[in-house]
Structure formats: structure tokens, C-alpha cells
């Protein structure tokens, strides 16, 4: 996945704002809570995940996924954009967004994505 494709994906999520972050990273937030960071120079992102998801991704493909840091019940996963499957990346970014979004906003998006089949 290219940086441009990633930006289209992340900025297409509801109420996402973009801002400069630490180092050369660009941060993405939903209602003020960070869920994803982009390093264009490294062509990688860091995304919020559960600790279990972080461990599973790294065990499955350590060339694409690596641990970033953990805090509380969450963990962050660094993902190399050129080697990740677009569908899998979309799922991970949406999940990171959902972990940070207010419950009502997240529920409305999940209902929209599933076509109201819940």
C-alpha cells in the first residue's frame, strides 16, 4: 500500500483530524484521541491495537509487523506499508480508530460498515 492510499483510507474515517506529531510523524486523531501515526520517510505507520492483536500480528509476519509500545490495555503495532495487504491494513486502521472513538460514533460506523446486519 502506498502512503497516498493510506492517507485516503485514514482521512475517510469519520471525524479524523491530522496534525504534526513527534519527530517526522504525522498523527491522526478522532475527537482528540490519537489512534494512528504515519512516517512518510520510513513508509510505515503505527496503529493502536489490543495487546493480543499486536502479539498475533508479529507472530504471523514479523517482516511486516513489529511492536512499538504498550500502555494500559493497548499496544501499538508498527506496520511497513509496502508489504502489508490493503484489506488487512484497512481492518487494522478501522479497529485502531474504533478503540479511540467515542462508543456511539464507533457503533454507528460499525453498523454502517456491516450494512445494519448486527
Protein Blocks (a to p, Z undefined) as FASTA:
>chain_A
ZZklmmmmmmmpghiacdddehjbdcddeehiafbdcdfklopadddddfklmmmmmmmo
mmlpccfbdehjbccddddfklpcfklmmmmmmmmmmmmmcfklmmmmmmmmnnopZZ
